[in-house]
Amino acid sequence: MIGTILVTWLFFKAYFWVLRNPRIPAYVMPFTFLDGWVSFTPWAVVLYISLWLYVALLPAVYKTLVELLIYLSGVLCLGSLGLAIFYFWPTTIQIPDAARRSVYSIFLILDGVDSAGNACPSLHVAFAVFTAVGFRRVLKEVRAGWGGHLVNLLWSVGICYSTLAIRQHVFWDLVAGCVLGMVVAAWTF
């Protein structure tokens, strides 16, 4: 638990430094027709925020220090690659509409903390995919039934969906986050 808190704190220190100190002007990620298919869904913010619980559960189920260190190497790789991409190719999305911010106060907080910068790849998606692959391996080892695998899949997909549904990311951010999460998970697990 202490390690998770420490790694998260260090990541966010670096994340916000990169966000506030772009090397070059940020590229605005294009809105696609696929983004239009997903309507703004305020309750999806619960799924978005649940990433932090989802990610924290995986290291809690490891039995050995070796498993934990392997997991930590993947998390550090994923975070470092994401931050390097944000530093060398800063991206943003068009600022979410004012109606979203004025009607739902949770979005005022979210926009203040996690603004529209550092959009691509979506690290929310990358960490959700990475965690889903890690949980899949653990669930296979303990011979969990289909219910455990289904919950794992739905939680990860729900988090990915939420990034579009609350207008925090666009489709291309989601795709790049999936690729980044899968690549690092394949290397780690």
DAPE-V10608 format. One record per residue. N is the residue number from 1. RES is the residue in three letters. PSI is psi in degrees with one decimal (NA if undefined). OMEGA is omega in whole degrees, -180 to 180 (* if undefined). Layout:
n->N res->RES psi->PSI omega->OMEGA
n->N res->RES psi->PSI omega->OMEGA
//
This chain:
n->1 res->MET psi->-43.7 omega->180
n->2 res->ILE psi->-41.1 omega->178
n->3 res->GLY psi->-42.0 omega->179
n->4 res->THR psi->-44.5 omega->179
n->5 res->ILE psi->-44.4 omega->-179
n->6 res->LEU psi->-47.5 omega->-179
n->7 res->VAL psi->-41.7 omega->179
n->8 res->THR psi->-44.1 omega->179
n->9 res->TRP psi->-46.7 omega->180
n->10 res->LEU psi->-41.7 omega->179
n->11 res->PHE psi->-47.7 omega->-177
n->12 res->PHE psi->-32.3 omega->174
n->13 res->LYS psi->-49.1 omega->-180
n->14 res->ALA psi->-42.1 omega->-179
n->15 res->TYR psi->-48.9 omega->-178
n->16 res->PHE psi->-29.8 omega->175
n->17 res->TRP psi->-47.4 omega->179
n->18 res->VAL psi->-41.0 omega->-180
n->19 res->LEU psi->-40.7 omega->-176
n->20 res->ARG psi->-8.6 omega->-178
n->21 res->ASN psi->62.2 omega->-179
n->22 res->PRO psi->140.1 omega->-179
n->23 res->ARG psi->-36.6 omega->179
n->24 res->ILE psi->166.3 omega->177
n->25 res->PRO psi->143.6 omega->-177
n->26 res->ALA psi->139.1 omega->174
n->27 res->TYR psi->131.4 omega->179
n->28 res->VAL psi->118.5 omega->-180
n->29 res->MET psi->135.6 omega->-177
n->30 res->PRO psi->143.9 omega->175
n->31 res->PHE psi->129.4 omega->-178
n->32 res->THR psi->170.2 omega->177
n->33 res->PHE psi->-26.3 omega->177
n->34 res->LEU psi->-34.3 omega->176
n->35 res->ASP psi->-34.0 omega->179
n->36 res->GLY psi->-23.0 omega->179
n->37 res->TRP psi->-27.9 omega->-179
n->38 res->VAL psi->112.7 omega->-178
n->39 res->SER psi->156.1 omega->176
n->40 res->PHE psi->124.3 omega->-175
n->41 res->THR psi->96.5 omega->-174
n->42 res->PRO psi->-39.3 omega->-177
n->43 res->TRP psi->-17.6 omega->-180
n->44 res->ALA psi->-13.1 omega->176
n->45 res->VAL psi->-28.7 omega->177
n->46 res->VAL psi->-43.7 omega->176
n->47 res->LEU psi->-42.0 omega->-179
n->48 res->TYR psi->-48.2 omega->-179
n->49 res->ILE psi->-27.5 omega->-178
n->50 res->SER psi->-13.2 omega->177
n->51 res->LEU psi->-40.0 omega->-174
n->52 res->TRP psi->-32.6 omega->173
n->53 res->LEU psi->-46.1 omega->-179
n->54 res->TYR psi->-48.7 omega->-179
n->55 res->VAL psi->-36.5 omega->-178
n->56 res->ALA psi->-24.4 omega->-179
n->57 res->LEU psi->-35.1 omega->-176
n->58 res->LEU psi->-53.0 omega->180
n->59 res->PRO psi->-21.2 omega->180
n->60 res->ALA psi->-19.8 omega->-178
n->61 res->VAL psi->-4.6 omega->180
n->62 res->TYR psi->143.2 omega->-176
n->63 res->LYS psi->-26.2 omega->-174
n->64 res->THR psi->159.1 omega->177
n->65 res->LEU psi->-34.9 omega->180
n->66 res->VAL psi->-45.7 omega->178
n->67 res->GLU psi->-42.2 omega->-179
n->68 res->LEU psi->-40.2 omega->179
n->69 res->LEU psi->-37.0 omega->176
n->70 res->ILE psi->-45.9 omega->177
n->71 res->TYR psi->-47.0 omega->-180
n->72 res->LEU psi->-39.3 omega->178
n->73 res->SER psi->-38.3 omega->177
n->74 res->GLY psi->-43.4 omega->179
n->75 res->VAL psi->-45.0 omega->179
n->76 res->LEU psi->-39.5 omega->178
n->77 res->CYS psi->-47.7 omega->-179
n->78 res->LEU psi->-48.8 omega->179
n->79 res->GLY psi->-42.3 omega->-179
n->80 res->SER psi->-42.2 omega->178
n->81 res->LEU psi->-43.5 omega->178
n->82 res->GLY psi->-46.7 omega->-180
n->83 res->LEU psi->-37.3 omega->178
n->84 res->ALA psi->-42.3 omega->177
n->85 res->ILE psi->-45.9 omega->180
n->86 res->PHE psi->-36.0 omega->-178
n->87 res->TYR psi->-47.4 omega->-175
n->88 res->PHE psi->-22.9 omega->178
n->89 res->TRP psi->76.4 omega->-179
n->90 res->PRO psi->138.3 omega->179
n->91 res->THR psi->161.8 omega->178
n->92 res->THR psi->171.9 omega->170
n->93 res->ILE psi->164.8 omega->174
n->94 res->GLN psi->138.4 omega->-178
n->95 res->ILE psi->131.8 omega->178
n->96 res->PRO psi->150.4 omega->-174
n->97 res->ASP psi->153.8 omega->-176
n->98 res->ALA psi->-29.9 omega->-180
n->99 res->ALA psi->-39.1 omega->179
n->100 res->ARG psi->-44.7 omega->-176
n->101 res->ARG psi->-35.6 omega->-175
n->102 res->SER psi->-29.1 omega->-176
n->103 res->VAL psi->-34.7 omega->-174
n->104 res->TYR psi->107.0 omega->-174
n->105 res->SER psi->-26.5 omega->179
n->106 res->ILE psi->-30.7 omega->-180
n->107 res->PHE psi->-25.8 omega->173
n->108 res->LEU psi->-43.7 omega->179
n->109 res->ILE psi->-47.8 omega->-179
n->110 res->LEU psi->-45.2 omega->179
n->111 res->ASP psi->-32.6 omega->179
n->112 res->GLY psi->-34.6 omega->-178
n->113 res->VAL psi->-47.5 omega->-174
n->114 res->ASP psi->71.8 omega->-175
n->115 res->SER psi->-173.8 omega->-175
n->116 res->ALA psi->5.0 omega->179
n->117 res->GLY psi->172.9 omega->-179
n->118 res->ASN psi->51.4 omega->-173
n->119 res->ALA psi->-44.6 omega->-171
n->120 res->CYS psi->123.3 omega->1
n->121 res->PRO psi->155.2 omega->175
n->122 res->SER psi->113.3 omega->178
n->123 res->LEU psi->-23.3 omega->173
n->124 res->HIS psi->-47.9 omega->179
n->125 res->VAL psi->-45.3 omega->-178
n->126 res->ALA psi->-44.6 omega->179
n->127 res->PHE psi->-33.4 omega->177
n->128 res->ALA psi->-44.6 omega->179
n->129 res->VAL psi->-46.1 omega->178
n->130 res->PHE psi->-46.1 omega->-179
n->131 res->THR psi->-39.2 omega->178
n->132 res->ALA psi->-42.3 omega->179
n->133 res->VAL psi->-41.8 omega->178
n->134 res->GLY psi->-44.1 omega->178
n->135 res->PHE psi->-36.9 omega->179
n->136 res->ARG psi->-42.7 omega->179
n->137 res->ARG psi->-45.3 omega->179
n->138 res->VAL psi->-44.2 omega->-179
n->139 res->LEU psi->-35.9 omega->176
n->140 res->LYS psi->-42.1 omega->-180
n->141 res->GLU psi->-39.4 omega->-178
n->142 res->VAL psi->6.6 omega->179
n->143 res->ARG psi->45.6 omega->178
n->144 res->ALA psi->150.2 omega->178
n->145 res->GLY psi->178.7 omega->-177
n->146 res->TRP psi->-26.3 omega->-180
n->147 res->GLY psi->-43.6 omega->178
n->148 res->GLY psi->-41.7 omega->178
n->149 res->HIS psi->-38.0 omega->180
n->150 res->LEU psi->-43.8 omega->178
n->151 res->VAL psi->-44.0 omega->179
n->152 res->ASN psi->-48.5 omega->-179
n->153 res->LEU psi->-47.3 omega->-178
n->154 res->LEU psi->-37.0 omega->179
n->155 res->TRP psi->-46.7 omega->180
n->156 res->SER psi->-47.1 omega->179
n->157 res->VAL psi->-38.9 omega->179
n->158 res->GLY psi->-41.5 omega->178
n->159 res->ILE psi->-44.0 omega->179
n->160 res->CYS psi->-46.3 omega->178
n->161 res->TYR psi->-42.4 omega->-175
n->162 res->SER psi->-30.8 omega->-179
n->163 res->THR psi->-32.3 omega->176
n->164 res->LEU psi->-39.7 omega->-174
n->165 res->ALA psi->-25.8 omega->177
n->166 res->ILE psi->8.0 omega->176
n->167 res->ARG psi->33.2 omega->177
n->168 res->GLN psi->-23.4 omega->-180
n->169 res->HIS psi->167.6 omega->174
n->170 res->VAL psi->173.3 omega->-174
n->171 res->PHE psi->-44.9 omega->-177
n->172 res->TRP psi->-31.6 omega->175
n->173 res->ASP psi->-41.8 omega->179
n->174 res->LEU psi->-46.4 omega->-180
n->175 res->VAL psi->-48.1 omega->-179
n->176 res->ALA psi->-37.3 omega->177
n->177 res->GLY psi->-40.7 omega->177
n->178 res->CYS psi->-46.0 omega->-180
n->179 res->VAL psi->-48.4 omega->-180
n->180 res->LEU psi->-46.6 omega->180
n->181 res->GLY psi->-42.4 omega->180
n->182 res->MET psi->-42.8 omega->-179
n->183 res->VAL psi->-47.8 omega->-179
n->184 res->VAL psi->-36.9 omega->177
n->185 res->ALA psi->-41.0 omega->179
n->186 res->ALA psi->-37.5 omega->179
n->187 res->TRP psi->-35.3 omega->-174
n->188 res->THR psi->-48.9 omega->-172
n->189 res->PHE psi->NA omega->*
//
